[in-house]
Amino acid sequence: MNESDVFRALSDPTRRAVFDRLLSGGKNATELREGLEISQPAVSQHIAVLRGAGLISEERAGRHTNYSVNPDGLKPLFDWLARYRAFWPDRVERLKTLLKEMDQ
């Protein structure tokens, strides 16, 4: 997967809510739907997008499928951010300088 797939998957607020629910541990589709005002087929579609982006994994347990966060799925996002991390210290230092100049 690449960062575009991750960004696309997490761009939807409902998918982010589903992903956030999985941070506390594995759940099945019914548990993920609780409190969301969407249909079971819609939850399944959101799960498919998250799974396709490599953000979640599934494990069969009898008739149920439990979903959990796949930490490695966020690696493309971290790699993308790392490319821009080099710019942050310089900008923070320039902001500090500007704020000091404004205080004087």
PASEGU-481578 format. One record per atom (N, C-alpha, C): x, y, z; residue in three letters. Coordinates in pm, whole numbers, padded with zeros to 5 digits, always signed. Each point is the difference from the previous one (the first is absolute). Layout:
BEGIN
XYZALA...
# end
This chain:
BEGIN
+00083-00118+00000MET-00083+00118+00000MET+00088+00125+00000MET-00058+00109-00045ASN+00074+00126+00003ASN-00078+00103+00082ASN+00061+00115+00018GLU-00062+00101+00086GLU-00134+00048-00054GLU-00017-00001-00132SER-00128+00043-00059SER-00114-00091+00044SER+00028-00131+00004ASP-00102-00095+00045ASP-00038+00025+00146ASP+00099+00028+00083VAL-00024+00025+00143VAL-00078+00129+00017VAL+00043+00107-00068PHE-00072+00128+00010PHE-00143-00015-00050PHE-00019-00069-00110ARG-00133-00018-00056ARG-00089-00076+00098ARG+00055-00105+00060ALA-00078-00080+00095ALA-00038+00080+00123ALA+00092+00082+00049LEU-00026+00075+00123LEU-00067+00135-00025LEU-00025+00033-00126SER-00062+00130-00031SER-00148+00004+00039SER-00061-00115+00012ASP-00142-00006+00034ASP-00018-00004+00152ASP-00084+00088+00055PRO-00018+00004+00147PRO-00053-00131+00058PRO-00086-00069-00074THR-00053-00127+00051THR+00110-00105+00006THR+00084-00004-00102ARG+00110-00097+00002ARG+00098+00032+00113ARG+00024+00129+00024ARG+00087+00036+00113ARG-00062-00046+00131ARG-00132+00014+00012ALA-00069-00045+00123ALA+00014-00151+00016ALA-00016-00074-00108VAL+00015-00145+00005VAL+00144-00035+00039VAL+00097+00066-00063PHE+00141-00025+00030PHE+00029+00032+00147PHE-00052+00113+00049ASP+00021+00038+00140ASP-00058-00103+00096ASP-00114-00057-00034ARG-00060-00102+00086ARG+00088-00124+00010ARG+00072-00027-00108LEU+00087-00118+00000LEU+00128+00021+00080LEU+00032+00123+00032LEU+00121+00027+00078LEU-00008-00061+00140LEU-00121-00019+00051SER-00014-00057+00134SER-00002-00153-00001SER+00011-00059-00117GLY+00003-00146-00009GLY-00090-00050-00112GLY+00014-00127-00030GLY-00076-00061-00109GLY-00150+00001+00024GLY-00074+00016-00109LYS-00146+00001+00005LYS-00053-00061-00128LYS-00124-00049+00007ASN-00063-00046-00123ASN-00082+00115-00060ASN-00056-00023-00118ALA-00071+00106-00072ALA-00120+00053+00079ALA-00070-00087+00070THR-00116+00042+00079THR+00043+00094+00111THR+00109-00033+00067GLU+00052+00086+00107GLU+00048+00134-00055GLU+00058-00002-00119LEU+00047+00124-00061LEU-00115+00090-00039LEU-00113-00058-00033ARG-00117+00077-00043ARG-00073+00068+00116ARG+00013-00053+00120GLU-00072+00054+00116GLU+00029+00149+00017GLU-00107+00079+00008GLY+00013+00143+00020GLY+00016+00079-00128GLY+00024-00068-00110LEU+00008+00068-00129LEU-00134-00012-00071LEU-00043+00104-00061GLU-00130-00003-00069GLU+00019-00036-00146GLU+00056-00119-00022ILE+00019-00052-00135ILE-00041-00146-00002ILE-00027-00050-00119SER-00045-00138-00014SER+00117-00098+00012SER-00034-00126+00020GLN+00103-00104+00008GLN+00077-00010-00133GLN-00069+00007-00117PRO+00077-00001-00126PRO+00097+00119-00012PRO-00040+00116+00052ALA+00089+00117-00005ALA+00123-00023+00087ALA-00019-00061+00118VAL+00114-00033+00086VAL+00093-00095-00074VAL-00057-00098-00067SER+00081-00096-00075SER+00081+00069-00109SER-00060+00098-00066GLN+00072+00074-00105GLN+00116+00080+00061GLN-00025+00064+00113HIS+00106+00077+00066HIS+00113-00093+00045HIS-00036-00116+00052ILE+00100-00099+00042ILE+00083-00043-00121ILE-00066-00022-00113ALA+00071-00043-00121ALA+00102+00105-00045ALA-00037+00127+00009VAL+00094+00108-00039VAL+00118+00003+00095VAL-00026-00008+00130LEU+00108+00000+00099LEU+00092-00121-00016LEU-00061-00114-00026ARG+00078-00122-00020ARG+00082+00011-00129ARG-00060+00054-00105GLY+00069+00017-00128GLY+00119+00094+00011GLY-00009+00097+00091ALA+00111+00094+00022ALA+00105-00058+00093ALA-00026-00121+00051GLY+00097-00065+00089GLY-00005+00051+00143GLY-00107+00073+00035LEU-00010+00058+00134LEU-00057-00095+00104LEU-00076-00098-00045ILE-00057-00096+00094ILE+00022-00141-00053ILE-00003-00095+00091SER+00009-00140-00038SER-00122-00072+00057SER-00023-00118-00051GLU-00116-00077+00046GLU+00042-00139+00042GLU-00079-00054+00093GLU+00025-00136+00048GLU-00135-00067+00019GLU-00016-00113-00062ARG-00125-00075+00012ARG-00004-00073+00133ARG-00118+00008+00064ALA-00023-00073+00126ALA-00139-00062-00011ALA-00005-00122-00053GLY-00129-00064-00022GLY-00075+00072-00110GLY-00124+00042+00030ARG-00082+00071-00098ARG+00031+00148-00005ARG+00078+00048+00092HIS+00030+00143+00009HIS+00140+00032-00053HIS+00014+00123-00042THR+00130+00051-00041THR+00033+00116+00091THR+00113-00008+00065ASN+00046+00108+00087ASN+00104+00083-00074ASN-00012+00130+00015TYR+00091+00093-00066TYR+00087+00068+00104TYR+00122+00029-00038SER+00092+00071+00090SER+00089+00091-00083SER+00060+00096+00067VAL+00090+00094-00066VAL+00128-00072-00041VAL+00044+00028-00120ASN+00128-00050-00048ASN+00099+00116+00010ASN+00084+00003+00104PRO+00091+00114+00019PRO+00090+00027-00120PRO+00039-00105-00071ASP+00086+00018-00118ASP-00071+00075-00111ASP-00132+00003+00005GLY-00077+00071-00102GLY+00022+00150+00002GLY+00043+00053+00114LEU+00025+00144+00011LEU+00140+00039-00045LEU+00084-00098-00032LYS+00138+00030-00040LYS+00008+00094-00120LYS-00080-00017-00105PRO+00009+00096-00112PRO-00029+00143+00044PRO-00090+00017+00094LEU-00033+00133+00051LEU+00119+00058+00078LEU+00061-00081+00085PHE+00117+00044+00076PHE+00117+00033-00093PHE+00018-00082-00104ASP+00107+00026-00096ASP-00024+00133-00072ASP-00123+00027-00036TRP-00035+00125-00068TRP+00029+00119+00091TRP-00041-00010+00126LEU+00026+00108+00096LEU+00149+00019+00025LEU+00076-00108-00001ALA+00144+00009+00027ALA+00071+00084-00106ALA-00049-00003-00122ARG+00062+00081-00106ARG-00010+00149+00031ARG-00101+00040+00073TYR-00023+00142+00028TYR+00049+00041+00139TYR+00037-00098+00080ARG+00045+00028+00136ARG+00125+00089+00001ARG+00082-00009-00100ALA+00122+00081-00008ALA-00030+00150-00004ALA-00115+00038-00049PHE-00036+00141-00010PHE-00048+00059+00133PHE-00047-00084+00090TRP-00062+00048+00124TRP+00095+00074+00092TRP+00118-00055+00031PRO+00088+00072+00095PRO+00035+00141-00047PRO+00030+00016-00128ASP+00035+00132-00054ASP-00117+00097+00015ASP-00118-00045-00030ARG-00118+00087+00011ARG-00031+00036+00145ARG+00019-00095+00089VAL-00023+00028+00142VAL+00101+00103+00049VAL+00125-00014-00041GLU+00102+00097+00041GLU-00031+00139-00055GLU-00045+00007-00124ARG-00036+00130-00057ARG-00120+00061+00073ARG-00094-00084+00041LEU-00114+00049+00077LEU+00045+00052+00135LEU+00090-00071+00067LYS+00053+00046+00129LYS+00068+00135-00016LYS+00081+00014-00105THR+00070+00127-00026THR-00100+00112-00022THR-00102-00026-00079LEU-00103+00100-00027LEU-00071+00041+00129LEU-00034-00096+00082LEU-00070+00031+00124LEU+00088+00080+00094LEU+00130-00031+00005LYS+00092+00078+00083LYS+00008+00144-00050LYS+00006+00015-00131GLU+00006+00136-00060GLU-00128+00077+00030GLU-00112-00067+00001MET-00127+00069+00029MET-00009+00042+00145MET+00063-00077+00090ASP-00001+00034+00143ASP+00087+00121+00031ASP+00097+00028-00081GLN+00093+00110+00028GLN-00055+00132-00041GLN
# end
